[in-house]
Amino acid sequence: MDSVEAAVAAEEQEQGPPEPGDRQAPEAPGWLAQVPYFLVLATMAAGIVVVAAAYFKRGPAIIAGALMLAALLRYVLPEDRVGMLAVRGRWFDIATALGLAGALVVLAWVAPALGT
């Protein structure tokens, strides 16, 4: 263990003191990468609440909107900021989310309206 510590100390001495203009941007906290996921999750939860309130056309449309938001965020955000929205490859995630959103839009369109 001493040899590792000595190597690190020697490397730090070789680099010298940091220059005033060499500052790196502070790293964002890890939970910040999960904000897009929670935004999509909250939108989906709102859609489920709307479905539970017997609005079978609006609920799936809201959930489809959440899936489209997930696809958009997956496309726009870099890999280190996408959080749990990244499941597989970027294009596979986007295609899956858009495919499910399309299916839900069709479901919302063909669902019978209650009370008519």
Backbone hydrogen bonds, N-H to C=O, Kabsch-Sander energy under -0.5 kcal/mol:
donor,donor_aa,acceptor,acceptor_aa,energy
5,E,1,M,-2.0
6,A,2,D,-2.5
7,A,3,S,-2.0
8,V,4,V,-2.3
9,A,5,E,-2.4
10,A,6,A,-2.4
11,E,7,A,-2.1
12,E,8,V,-2.2
13,Q,9,A,-1.9
14,E,10,A,-1.9
15,Q,11,E,-1.8
16,G,12,E,-1.2
22,D,19,E,-1.4
32,L,29,P,-1.2
33,A,30,G,-1.2
34,Q,31,W,-1.4
35,V,32,L,-1.1
38,F,34,Q,-2.3
39,L,35,V,-2.2
40,V,36,P,-2.1
41,L,37,Y,-2.7
42,A,38,F,-2.4
43,T,39,L,-1.9
44,M,40,V,-2.4
45,A,41,L,-2.3
46,A,42,A,-2.0
47,G,43,T,-1.9
48,I,44,M,-2.2
49,V,45,A,-2.2
50,V,46,A,-2.1
51,V,47,G,-2.1
52,A,48,I,-2.5
53,A,49,V,-1.2
54,A,51,V,-1.9
55,Y,50,V,-1.7
56,F,54,A,-0.8
59,G,55,Y,-2.2
61,A,57,K,-0.9
62,I,58,R,-2.1
63,I,59,G,-2.4
64,A,60,P,-2.5
65,G,61,A,-1.9
66,A,62,I,-2.0
67,L,63,I,-2.1
68,M,64,A,-2.3
69,L,65,G,-2.3
70,A,66,A,-2.2
71,A,67,L,-2.2
72,L,68,M,-2.4
73,L,69,L,-2.9
74,R,70,A,-2.4
75,Y,71,A,-1.8
76,V,72,L,-2.4
77,L,73,L,-2.5
81,R,78,P,-1.7
82,V,78,P,-0.8
82,V,79,E,-0.5
85,L,82,V,-1.6
86,A,83,G,-1.4
87,V,85,L,-0.8
93,D,89,G,-2.5
94,I,90,R,-2.3
95,A,91,W,-2.5
96,T,92,F,-2.4
97,A,93,D,-2.4
98,L,94,I,-2.5
99,G,95,A,-2.4
100,L,96,T,-2.5
101,A,97,A,-2.2
102,G,98,L,-2.4
103,A,99,G,-2.1
104,L,100,L,-2.2
105,V,101,A,-2.1
106,V,102,G,-2.1
107,L,103,A,-2.3
108,A,104,L,-2.7
109,W,105,V,-1.9
110,V,106,V,-2.3
111,A,107,L,-1.4
116,T,113,A,-0.9
